[in-house]
Amino acid sequence: AGIDSWSVLASLPDRQLRELGAAGGGASEARLLRLRAQARLMVAVDLSAPQASLLLLAGIATAAGLAEADPQRLERQVGRLQRQLLGRTATPIDGAILRDWIRRARRSSGRPGN
């Protein structure tokens, strides 16, 4: 399908994702939409795939949503998810890292950071 990078996936329109999902290549349209949201977070905020996936599971689907997030609340949500998914031995993502992600999201969305 010519998707060879996260940035290419991030830029695909809904129509093309529908066509890819209907083509039966192994991924449903819903899965492709989720992957595109992950790719958009990765590209806009410079996150890794696991980091962007964790944010999606925490309910943050866009850089604008991340830019609006409350750091303390996000830290609780992400920490809870990490414990549920990876157990208590998982290295938690601390508040400083989350605040950095929020600052980068604000910069990518043209919002003033603090």
C-alpha positions in Angstrom: 0.0 0.0 0.0 3.1 2.2 0.0 3.0 2.9 3.7 6.6 2.8 4.7 6.8 5.2 7.6 4.8 6.6 10.5 4.8 10.0 8.8 3.2 8.6 5.7 0.6 6.8 7.8 -0.1 10.0 9.8 -0.9 11.9 6.6 -3.3 9.4 5.0 -6.9 10.7 4.6 -9.9 8.8 5.9 -10.9 7.8 2.4 -7.7 6.0 1.8 -7.8 4.2 5.1 -11.4 3.1 4.3 -10.1 1.7 1.0 -7.2 -0.1 2.6 -9.5 -1.6 5.2 -12.0 -2.8 2.6 -9.2 -4.3 0.5 -8.8 -7.0 3.1 -5.1 -6.6 3.6 -5.2 -7.8 7.2 -6.1 -4.6 9.0 -9.6 -3.3 9.6 -10.5 0.3 9.0 -10.9 0.8 12.8 -7.4 -0.6 13.3 -5.9 1.6 10.6 -7.6 4.7 12.2 -6.1 3.8 15.5 -2.7 3.4 14.0 -3.0 6.7 12.2 -3.8 8.4 15.5 -0.8 6.8 17.0 1.3 7.9 14.1 0.1 11.5 14.3 1.0 11.6 18.0 4.4 10.2 17.2 5.1 12.7 14.4 3.7 15.8 16.1 5.2 15.2 19.6 8.2 13.1 18.6 7.1 10.0 20.6 8.0 6.4 20.3 5.3 3.9 19.2 4.8 2.5 22.7 4.6 6.0 24.2 2.0 7.1 21.7 0.1 3.9 22.2 0.0 4.4 26.0 -1.4 7.9 25.5 -4.1 6.5 23.2 -5.1 4.0 25.8 -5.2 6.8 28.4 -7.7 8.7 26.2 -5.3 11.1 24.5 -5.8 10.8 20.8 -4.3 14.0 19.4 -1.4 16.4 20.1 -4.1 19.1 20.8 -5.6 16.7 23.4 -2.2 16.2 25.0 -1.5 20.0 25.0 -4.7 20.4 27.0 -3.9 17.6 29.5 -3.4 18.1 33.2 0.0 16.7 34.0 -1.0 15.3 37.4 -4.1 13.7 36.1 -2.3 12.2 33.1 0.5 10.9 35.4 -2.2 9.0 37.5 -3.9 7.7 34.3 -0.7 6.6 32.7 0.6 5.0 35.9 -2.6 3.1 36.4 -2.5 1.8 32.8 1.2 0.8 33.0 0.5 -1.2 36.2 -2.5 -2.9 34.6 -0.7 -3.7 31.4 2.8 -4.3 32.5 2.5 -5.1 36.2 4.1 -3.4 39.2 7.7 -4.0 37.9 7.2 -1.5 35.0 9.3 1.6 35.2 6.7 4.4 35.6 6.7 7.4 33.3 7.3 10.2 35.7 5.7 13.7 35.8 8.8 15.4 34.3 8.6 13.2 31.1 4.8 13.8 30.8 5.2 17.6 31.3 7.9 17.5 28.5 5.4 15.7 26.2 2.7 18.2 27.0 5.2 21.1 26.3 6.1 19.6 23.0 2.5 19.0 22.1 1.7 22.6 22.9 4.6 23.7 20.7 3.4 21.5 17.8 -0.2 22.8 18.1 0.9 26.4 18.2 -0.2 26.9 21.8 2.0 28.8 24.3 3.8 26.5 26.6 4.7 26.9 30.3 
